[in-house]
């Protein structure tokens, strides 16, 4: 079921509009948790029965609530992984701490995916994202190119996200490869625009102290000013990742 889930996860990203949330919870010492969450309710409404079958649900199963780790998956595939280069193996090693969760309820038209991990310092997140890119690249070597994932192409290949937290400031900065962004906009992402037009990409960041100011004018604050939220249409973000750049100054 776990391998089927990973295949379906990519299928979902390609074929339907979904809402994504990048959720980071930073503690006082700079450690914390990172989660990439996806709400696939639109796909559930469109093809719920097929999804349940792909995920291994039995005929009489109404819901799925499953949790597993990348470490479990890699252990089952250790012979194949041993044949990869040392660099590829090291990149995948950084993904072992990720835990995948899926909740599916056809009657409620609910389909939720999340990928979660702890980090010791905020810069660890970028190293983990490099591991996800390696996993995607390995998948792409054998898969039909028409199943290429325009979302991952945009996020992983066209912008490197750097994070910084030192107790006084927090920053998120996208370093963009302009030429590749233009190619995606005119090529694979362009074909997916109608599908992804209703999708959103949201940043939701929780801090141990109140926020004094945020450089992004679209940021919203919680009542205690310890949580900020920034939301953009997914296609806007994919073509202009700098839109979600921000600098946070704490009180």
SULFENLIN-V263627 format. One record per run of one state. SS is the DSSP state (~ for helix, > for strand, _ for the rest). FROM is the first residue (numbers start at 1). TO is the last residue. Records with the same first field share a line. If there is no record, write none. Layout:
SS=FROM-TO ; FROM-TO
This chain:
_=1-1 ; 16-18 ; 27-31 ; 40-40 ; 55-62 ; 77-77 ; 82-85 ; 94-98 ; 106-109 ; 120-123 ; 143-144 ; 148-149 ; 158-158 ; 166-168 ; 177-177 ; 187-187 ; 197-199 ; 207-210 ; 215-219 ; 222-226 ; 240-240 ; 245-245 ; 251-251
~=2-15 ; 41-54 ; 70-76 ; 78-81 ; 86-93 ; 124-142 ; 145-147 ; 150-157 ; 178-186 ; 188-196 ; 234-239 ; 241-244
>=19-26 ; 32-39 ; 63-69 ; 99-105 ; 110-119 ; 159-165 ; 169-176 ; 200-206 ; 211-214 ; 220-221 ; 227-233 ; 246-250
